[in-house]
Amino acid sequence: MRVNIYRDLKMHYKLFLQYLLLLAIPFTLFIIVNYRISSKDLETQARYSSRQVFEQSRSFMEFKLYVAKNFLTILASNEKIQDILHRSASYYYNSYGLWSFDVEGIRKQFYITKPSEDIIKTSLYTSQAVASTNETDDVMSTNRISSTAWYANLNKSSTTFEVFPSMILLNDLQKEKTPTFTIARSIFDNESFQNVIGVLSVDMPKSIFESILDRVAFTKESSVFLINQAGEILVHSSHANAGMLSFKSDILKGSTNDQFKEGVWGKRVFDNAEYLVGAQLVEDSDWYLVSLTPYKEILGSQKKAMKQMLAIAFLIAMFLLPLAFLAAASGTRRIRGLISQMKSVKQGDFDLQIQHEGKDEIGELSRNFKSMIAKVTQLLDEKYALGQEVKSMELKALQAQINPHFLYNTLDLIYWKAMRIQEQGIYDLVQSLSKFYKLSLSKGEDIVSLRNEVEHIAAYIDIQNARFKNGITLVVDIPEALYEHAMPKITLQPLVENSIIHGILETESETGTITISANAVHGKIVIMVKDDGVGISQENLERIFNRDRTDPFHGYGANNINKRIKLLYGEEYGLTYRRNDGPGVTVIIELPW
């Protein structure tokens, strides 16, 4: 059983809950609206701040690369280095000191032109005599790099520089290699500007770029990455989670380089958490600066403010709730008084003096209640008088009920007297009439079996045959399984009576057959009463259920039965009249299975 808790509450509790709701709704709406506006403002501010930091860091990174590239360009066109690279093998053949002098000269140029301590190593690769005679750790033969991908790209690329991550040993005493970025460029012959006579490279530690990325990470949980066009992570901030860059394969799709120069920003979801994602191109490279900042950090200050607002709302509620409860109790005081008076009336005290102070709804309710008590008192007096009349009518009804029993008992007496004088005709007639009335009474029950109804019809036809010289034949075609099916009492007899009086007796011979059949069809019991009388016109067939008591045609009994079945079982059940293909009419009775 479903219980409506709110409905069963006292009125002052309901008012208290309504006041509470009125307080809660504005506070909730205010907090939600404030949260949404603050979220947008914080997101806008975060994007602006990220763009500024991105721009500064990108410029700083571009400056670092520019310095290194400019250093390589100066070295590549250095006259001293050009002269050394043009020396023939015979120049060093007889004098090892000349080779040492030239290598030291190259190193001196490296040192003199070195623009920054960020460059931790400078290397020269050449197939010229200076490297073919002997090698050092900074002047080497191109055979060392001939199989590398970056060297192949440098030779076939339309760009002057190649930038790639690498690992180097700064000196022979080091046990671990230092991760670096290597920037390389070709050395063109100053005389022809077409022939490549060597390759220069500089190494810059990745830690420099990590420190730059750490500046971009403007929150504790921000992750900043430097990736290339292939989506490979080159370097990341010190606190970055490299596994989070699951979008690296598609981060560069859908935007042009011009857009990446300005910065591409958006919101993405990783592991069911939202992140502010930004990407910007590092100029003169295929590097992209990418940052991921959790929204929970961006909105962290807002959540703190939200908690403060909720705390304030809670304190206000603690102050207002008692006032709301007192207001609710005060507003229902008169209602509680009226309820007390109603309980007294319920216990039978109709002499109360109902107070109806005020012209508001409660006052109106009190006045109506007073009028209702007066009306109830009047009705009680009338009910007492009516009760006396009802008892008188019940006595008369009891007397009327005695009459059928008296008739039945009298017929039984005639039946036994006919047996004594051996009058078979009287004996059979009285027996049929006695059976007819006995079945009609049915011990006072309104629902009987189909067998009872068929026996009732058989007794009725026996009586009619006594009147009409055995001109009526009854045929019963009912499966044994359906005989005990329940149905309303005296359903078939009025229909059979109509078939006899308005069908068979209207024929020229005044003889005919009535067939009673029954079947179970689609969850229903279908009983048919068929006669071979004069039949019925289409006009009368359509009017058969629209008759009144004064109608001379046989419609009243059928209409009464049809209404009784529908009232008992529903509109889908009842009577249907159908004209036979031959003479006569069939009445179809549909009852539930």
Secondary structure, DSSP 8 states (H G I E B T S, - for coil): ----TTTTS-HHHHHHHHHHHHHHHHHHHHHHHHHHHHHHHHHHHHHHHHHHHHHHHHHHHHHHHHHHHHHHHHHHT-HHHHHHHT--HHHHHS-HHHHHHHHHHHHHHHHHH---TT--EEEEEESSHHHHH---SSEEEGGGTTT-HHHHHHHH-SSSEEEEEEEE-SSTT-SS-EEEEEEEEEEE-TTTSSSEEEEEEEEEEHHHHHHHHHHH--STT-EEEEE-TT--EEEE-TT--GGG-TTTTTTTTT--HHHHHH-EEEEEEETTEEEEEEEEE-TTSS-EEEEEEEHHHHTHHHHHHHHHHHHHHHHHHHHHHHHHHHHHHHHTHHHHHHHHHHHHHHTT---------SSSHHHHHHHHHHHHHHHHHHHHHHHHHHHHHHHHHHHHHHHHHHHHHHHHHHHHHHHHHHHHTT-HHHHHHHHHHHHHHHHHHGGG-SEEEHHHHHHHHHHHHHHHHHHTTT-EEEEEE--GGGTT-EEETTSHHHHHHHHHHTTGGGSSS--EEEEEEEEEETTEEEEEEEE-SS---HHHHHTTTS--TT-SSTTHHHHHHHHHHHHHH-TT-EEEEEE-SSSSEEEEEEEE-
